[in-house]
Amino acid sequence: MEKLVYRIDINQGNYVEQSAVDKLKFGMTKAQVRYVLGSPMLVENGYPNTWYYIYHHTPGHGESVQKDLIVNFNDQGTLADITGDYPKSDAFYEKIQ
């Protein structure tokens, strides 16, 4: 009987598609990453080289889903690694054109 009550889906954070993650390349600048993914959800004080893209989806009925993408830059401000729920593309370490 509960499913007869309408509940809206709630989306929070940065929705990131795998196709956008596939465009990331080792050595990209912060500006280039921001262009591809948009602004990060979180950049912690004191750790400006780690960006967090967090997406949380709560359907009206059903289980919540959270997906995280953590983007790490080196001290020169270029992309060094990505971790989280999205795999790197096979071309991640290929030279930027």
C-alpha positions in Angstrom: 0.0 0.0 0.0 2.9 2.4 0.7 3.9 2.6 -3.0 0.6 4.3 -3.8 1.9 7.4 -2.0 3.9 9.6 -4.5 7.4 10.4 -3.3 9.8 12.5 -5.4 13.3 11.4 -6.4 16.0 13.5 -4.7 19.2 14.1 -6.5 22.1 15.8 -4.7 25.6 16.7 -5.8 27.5 16.3 -9.0 26.0 13.9 -11.5 29.0 12.5 -13.4 28.8 10.3 -16.5 31.4 7.7 -17.4 31.7 9.4 -20.8 33.0 12.6 -19.0 35.4 10.5 -16.9 36.7 8.9 -20.1 37.8 12.3 -21.3 40.2 12.8 -18.3 43.9 12.4 -19.1 46.9 12.3 -16.9 48.6 15.7 -16.8 45.4 17.8 -17.5 45.3 21.2 -15.6 42.7 22.0 -13.0 41.0 24.3 -15.5 40.7 21.5 -18.0 39.3 19.1 -15.5 36.8 21.7 -14.3 35.8 22.2 -17.9 35.1 18.4 -18.4 33.5 17.6 -15.0 32.3 21.0 -13.7 33.0 22.4 -10.3 33.7 19.8 -7.6 31.3 19.2 -4.7 34.1 19.5 -2.2 37.6 20.8 -1.9 38.8 20.5 1.7 40.7 23.4 3.3 44.4 22.5 3.4 44.0 19.9 0.6 43.5 21.9 -2.6 44.9 19.1 -4.8 42.1 16.7 -4.0 38.6 17.3 -5.5 35.5 15.3 -4.6 32.6 14.8 -7.0 29.8 13.2 -4.9 26.4 12.2 -6.3 23.6 10.9 -4.1 20.3 9.7 -5.5 17.4 8.9 -3.3 14.4 7.5 -5.3 10.9 8.0 -4.0 10.7 4.3 -3.4 13.8 2.1 -3.2 17.4 2.2 -2.0 19.6 5.3 -2.1 22.7 5.2 -4.4 25.9 7.2 -3.9 28.7 7.5 -6.4 32.0 9.2 -5.7 34.8 10.4 -7.9 38.0 11.6 -6.2 40.3 13.6 -8.5 43.9 14.0 -7.3 46.4 16.6 -8.7 50.1 16.8 -8.1 51.9 19.8 -6.6 52.2 21.4 -10.0 48.4 21.3 -10.3 48.1 18.7 -13.0 45.9 15.6 -12.9 47.7 12.7 -11.3 45.0 10.1 -10.5 41.3 9.4 -10.1 39.7 6.9 -7.8 36.2 6.0 -6.7 33.2 4.5 -8.4 34.3 5.3 -12.0 37.0 3.4 -13.7 39.8 5.2 -15.6 39.6 5.0 -19.4 42.2 2.9 -21.1 43.5 6.1 -22.6 44.0 7.9 -19.2 47.8 7.7 -19.4 48.1 8.6 -23.1 49.7 11.8 -24.0 47.4 14.9 -24.2 47.0 16.1 -27.8 
